[in-house]
């Protein structure tokens, strides 16, 4: 057997053991921190998903693929879900910048501001006028 | 070097087994450090398999014939470009490529999701490492790429000439990337089902990987079709060959999955269907690898006998049994949150699209495995040809193209008459006008093709309408100029508009497929020098004369090439020249082959020639009549056999070179009539163009979104400016 190959295989074994054993040596204090990070990451992902769905629902409404009644129901449901996610983020001590929470802040109002300028961030869209269907009178 | 390779593979196997145990132990006991250790085993596996694959590539590039796999799949005359690709032309190399790609994609997805779905991830890690264990086990115990000869041979047998095509550099890694990437959503689906977390989160977390799998598999299929068209010498791009079908199966079910997950994300419906689809797609991806490597079905792709068929059957059986058991045991959790409101809704269209795609997959599956089924039932192995596939896939494809137009513009939940008027008028008009305009051109006798043109025009109309409406909506809100509005619209809605671009590309492709299938002219003729023939569609082809040459590589004869010079004309005007050829590769490692005859005893490949364009392709292949040449070669073999012991080696080699040169030149002077395959095929160019559009759409979908933190900060500043301006 090639001695150089034996040495290189032993180096690979040492590298592998070092990589896989590292978490077992680090202990549980860091693990608690990572668990917190993971929960925050899951909630952030859920928040982004809700925002994206809110934007897409409005885009569907604007391009005539959702009736206004359906859009309002969906929009209200999604905003309620977004509020819940933001509450849970707050409870974890994560304070997202105010603009990013705009969809939640407006949830439950009778007439909601447009957050969905064709995929824009909620903050950007918060300053936009209410949605109008293209080529049609403004929605009642 | 071989010892190192074997050591790395054994270590890869060991770390995979450890990772499975650590992940499951961590998940079951709640000790996250073990689960993290399992995840890190995947990173280590990626490093080890990368090193092993690099070792094999180096062996091929150095033509190190002490490696058995290098000797049997490469040679010193193989161009360097193809030496690198020769690694995955072998069974051993392709299995190592599978392991390497799987480990890289697995490491990437587990790194990106390391802070998410911590309950699902350990099980997903275990499943991914389960695949790795299977492939590493095969490489260690069954088909090692690091087997060596005690005494290295001087020369290799060379790469199969059919594989010496540029797309072969990319085609297999693309297909294997597709196959291995399907393992990612498959593994996360298993994890989600195990922990009963069956909301859309696992779909969102792995969506990009599912898209990438679909994309790479699609690119691989397209490159394979191009290779078939340009290299195999029969003039078609799709032969319903078992190995082609094997790649199409997961692509079809994966396409269905990518559509139906949108219904789950939006409405919480089709959870059982989506879980079943992705589990089925994962099984079909392994089945695809099995068909390529097992040789269980006769295929033009069967480049070598396999010894790993039984192991693959075992893996597939475990995957099917496990998947069915999981879905059945979780049926309560998988219940839909909503019901279908109307059959005239986008949800219903997605469902219909899924049924068509799965129906197509079933047809392809049945046709592919029919030889085995018929053999099992009757003892007689019967194959089903393109006409059988056509009678089912053509109507299904028509419905699919129509649905690809309806889907993007029909309303969610329930379509209303006003919605229909608003969204369907212009695309429908375009489709009908296309039919009416095309009818006078005499294509009514091909109703399926005619309908396909109309449906494709309708689908293209819907995509254009969506872009125009989206752009106008964007302009109404922001006042941007049209080009800016269009770019921003796509940039901010990549999945939606990338998907529309894919629909556009598929419609263009189907136009090409329909036209080239229905209106193709094929002629097989024998021509003498100076003779002409009618090739169809008004084109005339004249055999101007034979051609021949010797191709050298590294100072040695790579192949002898015999061909023809053809002149194409239409209405008396010259359209262009064509030079189809056939290359003959010398047989290697055959000591009893004749000195000259060995140049004709090896593999031969057709090098087609064509004039391609948006309206039609003129495609030609030649089969030269080498009977007189072979007769002379046989006489030459006897002469050189007698001279071998009487002449000094240098003199012998020089005389042999002169003889071969003379033989090749003689063909040009006195070639007998040659046989030509001539094809005039309309709109084939549209297939490749449509494919490129699909690739463009796929890239739009896959392109990473701007960094979240940057976007949030920018949004914060923008809102602050808006507030400050409001106060001023």
HADDOCK unambig.tbl for C-alpha pairs under 7 A between the chains (distance, minus, plus):
assign (segid A and resid 1 and name CA) (segid B and resid 3 and name CA) 6.88 0.50 0.50
assign (segid A and resid 2 and name CA) (segid B and resid 3 and name CA) 6.85 0.50 0.50
assign (segid A and resid 5 and name CA) (segid B and resid 1 and name CA) 6.56 0.50 0.50
assign (segid A and resid 5 and name CA) (segid B and resid 3 and name CA) 5.98 0.50 0.50
assign (segid A and resid 5 and name CA) (segid B and resid 4 and name CA) 4.79 0.50 0.50
assign (segid A and resid 8 and name CA) (segid B and resid 4 and name CA) 6.96 0.50 0.50
assign (segid A and resid 9 and name CA) (segid B and resid 4 and name CA) 6.14 0.50 0.50
assign (segid A and resid 9 and name CA) (segid B and resid 7 and name CA) 5.91 0.50 0.50
assign (segid A and resid 9 and name CA) (segid B and resid 8 and name CA) 6.59 0.50 0.50
assign (segid A and resid 16 and name CA) (segid B and resid 44 and name CA) 5.67 0.50 0.50
assign (segid A and resid 19 and name CA) (segid B and resid 40 and name CA) 6.32 0.50 0.50
assign (segid A and resid 19 and name CA) (segid B and resid 44 and name CA) 6.65 0.50 0.50
assign (segid A and resid 20 and name CA) (segid B and resid 37 and name CA) 4.87 0.50 0.50
assign (segid A and resid 20 and name CA) (segid B and resid 40 and name CA) 5.21 0.50 0.50
assign (segid A and resid 20 and name CA) (segid B and resid 41 and name CA) 5.47 0.50 0.50
assign (segid A and resid 21 and name CA) (segid B and resid 37 and name CA) 6.29 0.50 0.50
assign (segid A and resid 23 and name CA) (segid B and resid 33 and name CA) 5.24 0.50 0.50
assign (segid A and resid 23 and name CA) (segid B and resid 36 and name CA) 6.32 0.50 0.50
assign (segid A and resid 23 and name CA) (segid B and resid 37 and name CA) 5.73 0.50 0.50
assign (segid A and resid 24 and name CA) (segid B and resid 33 and name CA) 5.54 0.50 0.50
assign (segid A and resid 24 and name CA) (segid B and resid 34 and name CA) 6.67 0.50 0.50
assign (segid A and resid 24 and name CA) (segid B and resid 37 and name CA) 6.98 0.50 0.50
assign (segid A and resid 37 and name CA) (segid B and resid 115 and name CA) 6.52 0.50 0.50
assign (segid A and resid 38 and name CA) (segid B and resid 115 and name CA) 4.16 0.50 0.50
assign (segid A and resid 38 and name CA) (segid B and resid 116 and name CA) 5.27 0.50 0.50
assign (segid A and resid 41 and name CA) (segid B and resid 115 and name CA) 6.07 0.50 0.50
assign (segid A and resid 41 and name CA) (segid B and resid 116 and name CA) 5.93 0.50 0.50
assign (segid A and resid 42 and name CA) (segid B and resid 116 and name CA) 5.24 0.50 0.50
assign (segid A and resid 42 and name CA) (segid B and resid 117 and name CA) 6.69 0.50 0.50
assign (segid A and resid 63 and name CA) (segid B and resid 469 and name CA) 6.38 0.50 0.50
assign (segid A and resid 63 and name CA) (segid B and resid 470 and name CA) 6.87 0.50 0.50
assign (segid A and resid 64 and name CA) (segid B and resid 419 and name CA) 6.28 0.50 0.50
assign (segid A and resid 65 and name CA) (segid B and resid 409 and name CA) 6.31 0.50 0.50
assign (segid A and resid 65 and name CA) (segid B and resid 410 and name CA) 5.87 0.50 0.50
assign (segid A and resid 65 and name CA) (segid B and resid 411 and name CA) 3.88 0.50 0.50
assign (segid A and resid 65 and name CA) (segid B and resid 412 and name CA) 6.21 0.50 0.50
assign (segid A and resid 65 and name CA) (segid B and resid 419 and name CA) 6.98 0.50 0.50
assign (segid A and resid 66 and name CA) (segid B and resid 411 and name CA) 5.25 0.50 0.50
assign (segid A and resid 66 and name CA) (segid B and resid 412 and name CA) 5.81 0.50 0.50
assign (segid A and resid 97 and name CA) (segid B and resid 716 and name CA) 6.79 0.50 0.50
assign (segid A and resid 99 and name CA) (segid B and resid 715 and name CA) 6.76 0.50 0.50
assign (segid A and resid 99 and name CA) (segid B and resid 716 and name CA) 5.37 0.50 0.50
assign (segid A and resid 99 and name CA) (segid B and resid 719 and name CA) 6.37 0.50 0.50
assign (segid A and resid 100 and name CA) (segid B and resid 712 and name CA) 6.58 0.50 0.50
assign (segid A and resid 117 and name CA) (segid B and resid 474 and name CA) 6.81 0.50 0.50
assign (segid A and resid 117 and name CA) (segid B and resid 477 and name CA) 6.66 0.50 0.50
assign (segid A and resid 118 and name CA) (segid B and resid 474 and name CA) 6.10 0.50 0.50
assign (segid A and resid 118 and name CA) (segid B and resid 489 and name CA) 6.39 0.50 0.50
assign (segid A and resid 119 and name CA) (segid B and resid 492 and name CA) 5.04 0.50 0.50
assign (segid A and resid 119 and name CA) (segid B and resid 493 and name CA) 5.84 0.50 0.50
assign (segid A and resid 120 and name CA) (segid B and resid 492 and name CA) 6.68 0.50 0.50
assign (segid A and resid 121 and name CA) (segid B and resid 715 and name CA) 6.56 0.50 0.50
assign (segid A and resid 123 and name CA) (segid B and resid 715 and name CA) 5.31 0.50 0.50
assign (segid A and resid 123 and name CA) (segid B and resid 716 and name CA) 6.62 0.50 0.50
assign (segid A and resid 123 and name CA) (segid B and resid 719 and name CA) 5.69 0.50 0.50
assign (segid A and resid 124 and name CA) (segid B and resid 715 and name CA) 5.69 0.50 0.50
assign (segid A and resid 124 and name CA) (segid B and resid 718 and name CA) 6.17 0.50 0.50
assign (segid A and resid 124 and name CA) (segid B and resid 719 and name CA) 6.06 0.50 0.50
assign (segid A and resid 127 and name CA) (segid B and resid 722 and name CA) 6.65 0.50 0.50
assign (segid A and resid 134 and name CA) (segid B and resid 469 and name CA) 6.88 0.50 0.50
assign (segid A and resid 134 and name CA) (segid B and resid 472 and name CA) 6.70 0.50 0.50
assign (segid A and resid 134 and name CA) (segid B and resid 473 and name CA) 5.68 0.50 0.50
